[in-house]
Amino acid sequence: MRDAVHSIIVAFSEILRWQSIKVILISGILVTAFWAGVGFLSWDFLISFSSKIIEYVPFTMVRANGAKMLSIFLWFQLVLVTFALIYAFFGNFILRAMDKQSYSKFTLITIAVSAFFWMVVWFFAGDLIYKEFLKLLTWLPFETIEKGVAFLIALYIIYSAIIVTLLFIASIFSEPLIKMVRARHFMEHEVVKTNIFASIKYTIKDSIIFIGLSILAFPLIFVPVLNLLVQVLLWIWLYKDTISHDALYLSSKKPNEAILKEHRGAIYFISFVAVLFNFLPVLNIFSPFFAEIAIYYYIKGVSYDNS
């Protein structure tokens, strides 16, 4: 487990480098813009699809889940608004006082601190906020609640699509990403290119399985606690299976799958840490790239120790 924690620390330091941040932000912006466009064109279908599912759910469950989703949505918005306000008032001063590397780190730290601040607020006042939303939804007609919850579900679908697509991109282009890590931490080892297609095959297979399982588990979105648990477990499995095979195939010409089984506890732990990024706005685009670096560093490290 100590090696896993060290790999996480290395991955944090790597994604805070300006070169990494630039690549990740460009990828995140392009993917987000793409799915925003898809969402805009298919918005009526998404709302209709969500509304049809809501019709089969008891009103009390829709109202309770709607209040919870509104609470989470408000938290996301407050994190983004806090971040925007900090830069609106202090952005020019910060930009003049720091170089690109420090400015990039400060940006990510500011987002993280904003998220942490509102997490503390929600920890103490979350129940009150939820109850107030519940009261609001009690007063509103069912049709209004149905449209509101359908709107949030449509956003959830688009958000999930962004995460999966970013993981897909991080996996497919993991070889140049890992080269940057190797250059600083494994100078004597080359990144293996001969197994890239085998790695991509795993990425495609895992993505299809994940989408299928997500569709099957979609009705659970209306079950409190269970919906969050299922989503986290699905994300962890996707990260663990996809990225661990990326790391294995890029680190050895003759990959030994026994390494993944032997160290699956550490790989699951790293995947869990990476998945936590998905619950933070903006930082979610760093999640798959962080996982790629951390798991590669860990697999390469244990492979080197055993060689």
N, C-alpha and C positions, 0 to 999 in steps of 0.2 A: 504493500500500500504506500510505502514511502516513495517508491519509484513513480507511482501514479500521481502523487501530490507534486513531486518534482516536475513531472511532465506537464501538469496543469500550470505550474508557475512559469515554465518555459513558454507554453502556448500563450499565456497572458502577455509575457514580454514581447513575443513575436507579433501578435496582432496589434500591439501598441506602436510598432514601428511605422513610420510614415509610408514606406513602400507598400506594406501590407494593408494599411488603412486605405490607401488610394485605390488599390485593386478591389478590396471588399466593398467600399462605398460605391464605386462605379457599378459593380455587379449588383449590389442591392438596389441602387436607383433604377437600373435598367429592368430588373426583374419586377420591382414594385410598379414601375410605370406600365410594364406589359400587362400585369394582372389587373391593374387599375383600369386599363383600356378594355380588357376582357370583361371585367365586372360591369363597366359602363354599358357595354354592348349587350350583355346578357342579364342585366339587372332585373328586368321584369320577370324573366324565367326563374331567377334565383328566389325572388320574392314569392312567386307563385308556388314554386317547389316547397319552400319553407312553410308557407301558409297551409298547404295541403297536409303536411305532416302535423302541424299544430292542431288541425281540426280533429285529429285522433287522440289528442292529449287532453286529460282533464283540465278544466279551467284553473283550478287551484294550483296545479303543477306548473301550468304556463305562467301564471301570475308570479309564483315564487321564483321560478327560474328566470323570468323576465327581470325581476327586481335584482337578482344576483348578477345577471349580465349587464344591467344598467350600472350597477355599482362598479363592476370591473371596467366598463367602458369609460365611466367618469374618471377612474383612477388613471387610465391610459392618457386621457385628455389632459389631466392636471399635470402629469409628468412632462408631457410635451410642451404645455403652456409655460410651466416653470422654467424649463430649459430655454425656450424661446425668449422669455423675459430677461433671463440672465444675460443672454447674448445681445438683446436689444439695448440694454443699459450699459453693459461692460464689454461688448464684443470688440469694438474698435480699440479700446485700451489694451485688452488682452492680446489682440493680434499684433499690436506694435511692440509689446513687451516680450513676446515669445517667438522662437523659431518654429518652423513647421512641425518638427518632431514633438516639441513640448506642447504646442497648440493642439495637436491631434490627441495627445494624452489627456490634456485638460478637457477637451470636448467630451471624450468618453467618460472621464471621471465625473464631469458635471451631470451627464445623463444618469450615471449610476447613483450619484448623491441625490439627485432629484427623485429618482425612483425609490431610494431608500427612505427619504423623508416622508413621502406619501404612503409608503408601506407602514411606517410607524404610526402615521395618522389613522390609517385604515385598521391597524391592529387594535387601537384603542376606541375608534369611533365607527368601525366597520358595521357592527350590528345595528347601530343607530341609523346609519346611512341606508342600510338594507331595509330596515323597518319603514323609513320614510318613503323609499321607492315603492314598497309594498302597499303603503297607504295610498300613494298616488295611483297605482295600478288598480286598486280597489274601487276608486272613484270613476275611473275611465270605462267606457263601453268596451265590450269584448272585441269588437272589430278594430278599435284603435290599438288595443293591447296586442292583438294578433299581428297587425301590420308592424308595430314597433319591435316585437320579438323577431318577426320574420326579417326585418331590417338588420338586427344584430346577428342573426344566424347567417345571413348573406355575407356580412363582413367577416364573420368567423371562417366561412368557407374560403373566401379570398385570402385571408391571412394565412390559413393553413396551406393554401396553394403556393404562396410566396415562400414559406419555409421549406416545403418539399422541393421546390424548384431551385432554391439556393443550395440545398444539400446536393441536388443532382449536379449542379454546376461545379460546386466545390469538389465533388467526387471525380467528375470527368476531367477537370483541370487540376487535379491534385498533384500531378507530376511537377509542373513549374512552381506550384506553391511550396511543395516539399523541398525543391531544390534550394530555396532560400534558407530553409531550416538546416539542411545538410551542410550548406556552405559555412554555417556558423557553429555547428555542433557535431557533425560527422564528416570531417574533412577527408578522411581516408576511405569513405564509402560513397559509391555512386548510386544514384537513384535508378532502379531497374525499370527499363522501358518495355521489355519483352512481354510483361504480364499485364500491360495496361488494358488490353481488350478483355481479358478475363475479369479484371476489376470492374470495367464498365458493365459487363454482363451481370455481375452481382448488383450493381447499382440499379439497373433497369428492373431486374427481378424483384428486388426489395421494394422499389418504388411502387410497382404494380401490386405486390402483396399488401403494402401499407395502405394504398388507396382502397383496395377491396375490403380490408379489415375496418377501415374508417367508415366506409359506407354501411357495413353491417352493424357497426357500433353507433351509428349516427343517432338512432332513437334514444340512446342513453344520455344524450346531451341535456335532456330534461330531468335527469335524476341527479339531484345535488350530491356533491362529494364524489359519487361514482363517475360522473362525467369528467371531472378533473383527473381522477386517478387513471381512467382508461386512456385519456389523451396523453398523459405523461408517460404511461407504460408503452404506448404505441410509438411515441417519439423516441424514447430510450432504445427500444428494440431496433428501430430504423437506423438510428445513429450507430448503435453498437455493431449491427450486422454489416451495414454498408461500409462504414469508415474503417472498421477493423480489417476487412478484406482489402480495402485500398492500401492500408498501411503494410499489410503482410505482403502483398504482391509487389509493392514498390520497394520493399526493403530486402527482398531475397529473390534470386533467380529460381530457386527451388523452394517455394513457400511450403512451410510445414503447418498445416491447420491445427495440429496438436497444441501449438503455442497459444492459439486463440482460446482453446478449451482450458488450458492450464492457467491462463491469466484472465479468464472471463470476468472474475469479480472486479479486478482493477479496471477492465475495459467498461464494464457496466457503470462503475463509479465515475469515470471520466465522462461517459455519455450523459449521465444524470446531471453533472455540473454543466455540460454544454447545453442541455435541454432547458436549464433554468434561464438561459439567455432569451429563450423564446417568449418568456413572460415579461420582458422589458422592451418597451418601444425603442426603435432605432437599433439598440444593441442586439436585437434578434437576428439582424443580418450578419452579425459576426459569429453566430452560433456554429454553423457547419464548418467554417474555416478554422475556428478555435479547436473544434473536435478533431479535424483532420491533422492539425499540427500536434496536438497533445497525444493522440493515439499513435500516430506515426513515431513520435519521439519515444513513447513507451515501448512499442513493439520493437523498434530498432535497438533500443537499449537492452531489452531482455534477450533479444536475438544475439547481440554482440557479446553479452555476458556468458551466453551458453555456447558460443563458438570457440 
